């Protein structure tokens, strides 16, 4: 997409000396004559320049991402001008929407009513997202700020939850604390995608959300591969399960889990040129508690090999790392990992992916937090 700015460069003087005309020029509008008699207008020979600039992403003066438009276009699209772009020819237009909105603008921010003030809850809050052009294939949703009620003691998002419908990607119900998480959603052809947040007004909680919605072109290098709910593009990084936290679930503080049920998704890492494998390790001794009775274990055991469970003993909640081997290069005969500890493993299977699986039955799972795993791509040769 391009914006067009029609500007007057100069005008040749009138044949008769002393004659003049007034000009009125505004960003994004054609220049017009003001108060010049018709017979005088005919003696002018204005020269015009058509300036085109791309509607690319920009950063506004409020540090929010926007799209570069003319000032008039930004107003027509119900955006907010925040600084300039395109060498001061355009404005960085920021789009902020709340409940009951529809958008086809890139970098739209979906917020709760009166954000950043917290929200007490009420009716379902939705935004309908349409592709901005026929070359858009995917959305990336960044949870810049996301705090909803915790799941019940069995990990079910029953009071508050986010759902995404209409796309070609299955997004699980998400609730709890998920600031800085993200998901990718494929469009199903030209059909719109609806993002909904349900809240229970009868449950007292300070809810808040701010979700940035980015549209990704079909041929973009930033497009996530098919089957990847989450996608990372750095050589090192950290992957966190939804609603991970060290604070116990206040809705069931004695036996309740923070880990969400019925998850089945892939976390992909883009392979960097010159790198042949990826290493996965736990972030700290408490960062992998995905199954079993975490509360019943000796705290000195959690995070060690003694609390790590692998293979066929992982039947309900676990992560999968395809074709793993240990740090000495010895191949492992298991690819499932669960329990309350994680042993560092390496995988050279392409693409780099981590699968996350939880079932709908948390019987026997007590005070599970979920996981934080660090990844590091390994340069060729591996050993």
C-alpha positions as CSV (number, residue, x, y, z in Angstrom):
1,X,0.0,0.0,0.0
2,X,1.1,3.5,-0.8
3,X,0.0,7.0,0.2
4,X,0.0,9.8,-2.3
5,X,0.9,13.4,-1.3
6,X,0.1,16.0,-4.0
7,X,2.2,19.1,-3.5
8,X,2.8,22.3,-5.4
9,X,6.5,23.0,-6.1
10,X,6.1,26.5,-7.5
11,X,3.9,28.7,-9.8
12,X,5.0,30.9,-12.7
13,X,4.3,34.5,-12.0
14,X,1.2,36.1,-13.7
15,X,1.6,38.0,-16.9
16,X,0.4,41.1,-15.2
17,X,2.6,42.3,-12.4
18,X,1.3,42.6,-8.9
19,X,-1.2,39.8,-9.3
20,X,-1.1,37.0,-6.7
21,X,-3.0,34.1,-5.4
22,X,-3.3,32.6,-1.9
23,X,-2.4,29.0,-1.4
24,X,-3.6,26.6,1.3
25,X,-1.6,23.4,1.6
26,X,-2.3,20.6,4.1
27,X,-0.6,17.2,4.4
28,X,-2.3,14.6,2.3
29,X,-4.5,17.1,0.4
30,X,-4.2,18.7,-3.0
31,X,-3.2,22.4,-2.9
32,X,-6.1,24.7,-3.7
33,X,-6.5,28.3,-4.7
34,X,-8.2,30.7,-2.3
35,X,-10.0,33.9,-3.3
36,X,-8.4,34.2,-6.7
37,X,-10.7,35.5,-9.5
38,X,-11.3,33.0,-12.3
39,X,-9.7,35.3,-14.9
40,X,-6.6,35.4,-12.8
41,X,-6.5,31.7,-12.2
42,X,-6.3,31.1,-15.9
43,X,-3.0,33.0,-16.1
44,X,-1.3,30.7,-13.6
45,X,0.7,27.6,-14.6
46,X,1.2,25.6,-11.4
47,X,3.6,22.7,-11.4
48,X,2.6,19.7,-9.2
49,X,4.6,16.9,-7.8
50,X,3.0,13.5,-6.8
51,X,4.9,12.1,-3.9
52,X,4.4,8.4,-3.0
53,X,5.5,6.7,0.2
54,X,4.9,3.2,1.4
55,X,2.5,2.5,4.2
56,X,5.2,0.8,6.3
57,X,5.4,0.1,10.0
58,X,6.6,3.0,12.1
59,X,7.1,3.7,15.8
60,X,5.0,6.6,17.2
61,X,6.1,9.2,19.7
62,X,4.2,7.2,22.2
63,X,6.4,4.1,21.5
64,X,3.5,2.2,20.0
65,X,3.8,0.6,16.5
66,X,1.8,2.3,13.8
67,X,1.5,2.6,10.1
68,X,2.7,5.5,8.0
69,X,-0.2,7.4,6.4
70,X,-1.0,10.9,5.4
71,X,-2.7,12.9,8.1
72,X,-6.0,12.8,6.3
73,X,-5.8,9.1,5.8
74,X,-5.0,8.6,9.5
75,X,-8.1,10.6,10.5
76,X,-10.3,8.8,8.0
77,X,-9.2,5.4,9.4
78,X,-10.0,6.6,12.9
79,X,-6.3,6.4,13.9
80,X,-4.2,8.7,16.1
81,X,-1.3,10.6,14.7
82,X,1.8,10.0,16.8
83,X,4.9,11.6,15.4
84,X,6.0,11.7,11.7
85,X,7.4,9.3,9.2
86,X,8.5,9.1,5.6
87,X,10.9,12.1,6.0
88,X,8.1,14.1,7.7
89,X,5.7,13.5,4.7
90,X,3.4,11.3,6.7
91,X,2.3,10.6,10.2
92,X,2.8,7.5,12.3
93,X,-0.8,6.4,12.6
94,X,-1.6,4.3,15.7
95,X,-4.8,2.2,15.9
96,X,-6.3,1.4,19.3
97,X,-9.6,-0.5,19.6
98,X,-11.7,-2.0,22.3
99,X,-14.8,-4.1,22.6
100,X,-17.1,-4.4,19.6
101,X,-14.6,-3.2,17.1
102,X,-13.6,-4.3,13.6
103,X,-10.2,-3.6,12.1
104,X,-8.2,-4.3,8.9
105,X,-5.3,-2.2,10.0
106,X,-1.8,-3.6,10.8
107,X,-0.5,-3.0,14.3
108,X,-3.9,-2.6,15.9
109,X,-3.9,-2.6,19.7
110,X,-6.9,-4.4,21.3
111,X,-7.4,-3.2,24.9
112,X,-9.9,-3.6,27.7
113,X,-12.3,-0.6,28.2
114,X,-10.5,2.3,29.9
115,X,-7.1,0.7,29.7
116,X,-4.7,1.0,31.5
117,X,-7.4,1.1,34.2
118,X,-8.3,-2.4,35.2
119,X,-11.6,-4.0,34.1
120,X,-14.1,-5.5,36.5
121,X,-15.6,-7.8,33.9
122,X,-18.8,-8.2,32.1
123,X,-20.0,-9.1,28.6
124,X,-17.8,-10.8,26.1
125,X,-15.4,-8.3,24.5
126,X,-14.5,-9.0,20.9
127,X,-12.6,-7.6,18.0
128,X,-13.0,-8.8,14.4
129,X,-9.8,-8.7,12.3
130,X,-9.9,-8.7,8.5
131,X,-6.8,-8.9,6.3
132,X,-5.7,-5.5,5.1
133,X,-5.0,-6.9,1.6
134,X,-5.1,-10.1,-0.4
135,X,-1.4,-10.8,0.4
136,X,-1.9,-11.3,4.1
137,X,-1.9,-14.9,5.4
138,X,-1.3,-14.7,9.2
139,X,-1.7,-12.7,12.4
140,X,0.8,-12.4,15.3
141,X,-0.9,-11.6,18.6
142,X,1.5,-10.1,21.2
143,X,0.2,-10.1,24.8
144,X,1.9,-6.8,25.8
145,X,-0.2,-6.8,29.0
146,X,-2.5,-9.7,29.9
147,X,-4.0,-10.5,33.3
148,X,-7.2,-12.5,33.6
149,X,-8.5,-14.7,36.4
150,X,-6.7,-17.9,37.1
151,X,-8.1,-21.3,36.0
152,X,-9.8,-23.4,38.5
153,X,-7.9,-25.9,40.6
154,X,-7.8,-28.4,37.7
155,X,-6.4,-26.0,35.1
156,X,-9.7,-25.2,33.3
157,X,-10.2,-21.6,32.1
158,X,-13.8,-21.4,33.3
159,X,-14.3,-17.7,34.5
160,X,-12.1,-15.6,32.2
161,X,-10.5,-16.7,29.0
162,X,-9.3,-15.7,25.6
163,X,-10.5,-17.5,22.5
164,X,-9.6,-17.0,18.8
165,X,-12.0,-18.2,16.2
166,X,-12.4,-18.1,12.4
167,X,-8.8,-18.8,11.5
168,X,-7.1,-21.9,10.3
169,X,-5.1,-22.3,13.5
170,X,-6.4,-24.0,16.6
171,X,-5.7,-21.7,19.6
172,X,-6.4,-23.1,23.1
173,X,-8.3,-21.3,25.7
174,X,-5.9,-19.0,27.5
175,X,-6.3,-17.4,31.0
176,X,-4.3,-16.2,33.9
177,X,-1.0,-14.3,33.6
178,X,0.4,-14.2,30.1
179,X,2.1,-10.9,29.7
180,X,4.9,-11.1,27.0
181,X,3.4,-14.3,25.5
182,X,2.4,-14.5,21.8
183,X,0.6,-16.7,19.3
184,X,0.4,-16.9,15.5
185,X,-2.9,-17.5,13.8
186,X,-3.3,-18.3,10.1
187,X,-6.2,-16.8,8.1
188,X,-8.6,-19.2,6.6
189,X,-8.7,-17.5,3.2
190,X,-10.4,-14.1,3.2
191,X,-12.5,-15.0,6.3
192,X,-12.0,-12.7,9.3
193,X,-10.6,-13.8,12.6
194,X,-12.4,-13.0,15.8
195,X,-10.5,-12.5,19.1
196,X,-12.8,-12.7,22.2
197,X,-12.2,-12.3,25.9
198,X,-14.9,-13.6,28.3
199,X,-14.9,-12.4,31.9
200,X,-17.1,-13.2,34.9
201,X,-18.3,-10.1,36.5
202,X,-19.2,-12.0,39.7
203,X,-15.6,-12.9,40.3
204,X,-13.7,-9.9,41.8
205,X,-10.4,-9.5,39.9
206,X,-8.4,-6.6,38.4
207,X,-8.4,-7.7,34.7
208,X,-6.3,-5.9,32.1
209,X,-5.2,-6.6,28.6
210,X,-3.4,-4.9,25.7
211,X,-2.9,-7.2,22.6
212,X,-1.0,-6.0,19.6
213,X,-2.3,-7.5,16.4
214,X,0.2,-7.6,13.5
215,X,-0.7,-8.7,10.0
216,X,2.0,-10.9,8.2
217,X,2.2,-11.2,4.5
218,X,2.2,-14.6,2.8
219,X,5.8,-14.1,1.5
220,X,7.2,-12.5,4.6
221,X,10.3,-13.9,6.2
222,X,8.6,-13.3,9.6
223,X,5.7,-15.7,8.7
224,X,5.6,-18.6,11.1
225,X,5.7,-22.1,9.5
226,X,2.5,-24.1,9.5
227,X,1.7,-25.9,12.8
228,X,3.6,-23.3,14.9
229,X,1.5,-21.6,17.5
230,X,4.6,-19.8,18.8
231,X,7.6,-18.8,16.7
232,X,11.1,-17.6,17.8
233,X,13.7,-16.2,15.5
234,X,16.8,-15.7,17.7
235,X,19.8,-18.0,18.2
236,X,19.1,-18.0,22.0
237,X,16.0,-17.4,23.9
238,X,13.4,-18.5,26.5
239,X,10.1,-20.3,26.0
240,X,7.5,-20.1,28.8
241,X,4.3,-22.1,29.1
242,X,1.0,-20.2,29.3
243,X,0.2,-18.9,32.8
244,X,3.6,-20.1,34.2
245,X,4.2,-18.6,37.7
246,X,5.7,-19.3,41.0
247,X,2.8,-17.9,43.0
248,X,0.2,-20.6,43.8
249,X,-3.2,-20.5,42.1
250,X,-5.3,-18.4,44.5
251,X,-8.5,-20.2,43.5
252,X,-7.1,-23.4,44.9
253,X,-4.0,-22.6,46.9
254,X,-3.5,-26.1,48.5
255,X,-3.7,-28.5,45.5
256,X,-4.5,-26.3,42.5
257,X,-2.3,-26.2,39.4
258,X,-1.5,-23.1,37.3
259,X,-0.8,-25.3,34.2
260,X,-3.6,-25.1,31.7
261,X,-5.4,-28.2,30.4
262,X,-6.0,-29.4,26.9
263,X,-3.0,-27.9,25.3
264,X,-1.5,-29.3,22.1
265,X,0.7,-27.0,20.2
266,X,4.1,-26.5,18.6
267,X,6.8,-24.0,19.6
268,X,9.1,-23.4,16.6
269,X,12.6,-21.8,16.4
270,X,13.9,-20.5,13.1
271,X,17.2,-22.2,12.3
272,X,20.0,-19.6,11.9
273,X,22.3,-20.1,8.9
274,X,25.4,-21.9,10.1
275,X,23.7,-23.7,13.0
276,X,22.8,-27.4,12.9
277,X,21.2,-28.2,16.3
278,X,19.3,-26.7,19.2
279,X,19.9,-27.3,22.9
280,X,17.1,-27.2,25.5
281,X,17.7,-26.7,29.2
282,X,15.6,-25.7,32.3
283,X,15.9,-22.0,33.2
284,X,16.3,-22.6,36.9
285,X,15.7,-25.5,39.4
286,X,12.0,-24.6,39.8
287,X,11.3,-23.9,36.1
288,X,10.0,-27.4,35.0
289,X,7.1,-28.7,37.1
290,X,4.6,-30.1,34.5
291,X,3.3,-33.3,36.1
292,X,3.1,-35.1,39.4
293,X,2.8,-33.9,43.0
294,X,5.2,-30.9,43.1
295,X,4.1,-30.0,46.6
296,X,4.9,-33.5,47.9
297,X,8.5,-33.6,46.7
298,X,11.5,-32.7,48.8
299,X,12.5,-29.2,47.5
300,X,16.1,-30.3,47.2
301,X,15.0,-32.9,44.6
302,X,12.9,-30.5,42.4
303,X,14.9,-29.5,39.3
304,X,17.4,-32.4,39.5
305,X,17.7,-35.7,37.6
306,X,15.9,-37.5,40.4
307,X,12.7,-35.6,39.6
308,X,12.9,-35.8,35.9
309,X,10.6,-38.3,34.1
310,X,10.9,-39.4,30.5
311,X,9.5,-41.8,27.9
312,X,6.4,-43.9,28.4
313,X,6.1,-42.7,32.0
314,X,4.9,-39.3,30.5
315,X,1.3,-40.0,29.6
316,X,-0.7,-36.9,30.4
317,X,1.3,-33.7,30.6
318,X,4.7,-33.4,28.9
319,X,6.8,-31.8,26.2
320,X,8.2,-33.5,23.2
321,X,11.6,-32.9,21.6
322,X,12.2,-34.9,18.4
323,X,15.2,-37.3,18.2
324,X,17.1,-35.9,21.2
325,X,20.6,-36.8,22.4
326,X,22.5,-35.8,25.5
327,X,25.3,-33.3,25.7
328,X,27.9,-36.0,25.0
329,X,26.3,-36.9,21.7
330,X,24.7,-40.1,22.9
331,X,21.3,-40.6,21.3
332,X,18.3,-41.0,23.7
333,X,15.6,-43.5,23.1
334,X,12.8,-41.2,24.4
335,X,11.4,-37.9,23.2
336,X,8.8,-37.2,26.0
337,X,9.8,-35.2,29.1
338,X,7.7,-34.5,32.2
339,X,7.9,-34.6,36.0
340,X,9.6,-31.9,38.1
341,X,13.0,-31.7,36.5
342,X,14.4,-31.5,33.0
343,X,17.7,-32.8,31.8
344,X,19.5,-30.8,29.1
345,X,19.1,-32.3,25.7
346,X,20.0,-31.5,22.1
347,X,18.1,-32.1,18.9
348,X,19.3,-31.8,15.3
349,X,15.9,-32.5,13.7
350,X,14.6,-29.8,11.4
351,X,12.7,-27.7,11.8
352,X,13.6,-26.9,15.4
353,X,10.4,-27.5,17.4
354,X,9.1,-28.2,20.9
355,X,5.7,-29.7,21.3
356,X,3.6,-29.0,24.4
357,X,0.9,-31.5,25.5
358,X,-1.5,-31.5,28.5
359,X,-4.7,-33.5,28.9
360,X,-7.9,-32.6,30.6
361,X,-7.4,-34.6,33.8
362,X,-5.1,-33.1,36.5
363,X,-5.8,-35.8,39.1
364,X,-2.5,-36.3,41.0
365,X,-1.0,-33.1,39.6
366,X,-0.5,-30.7,42.6
367,X,0.9,-27.2,42.4
368,X,2.4,-27.6,39.0
369,X,3.7,-24.3,37.6
370,X,4.4,-25.3,34.0
371,X,7.8,-24.6,32.5
372,X,10.4,-22.1,31.5
373,X,13.0,-23.6,29.0
374,X,16.0,-21.9,27.6
375,X,17.1,-22.7,24.0
376,X,20.4,-22.2,22.3
377,X,21.2,-23.0,18.7
378,X,24.5,-24.9,18.2
379,X,26.8,-24.0,15.3
380,X,28.0,-26.6,12.9
381,X,29.7,-29.0,13.5
382,X,27.9,-30.0,16.6
383,X,30.7,-31.9,18.3
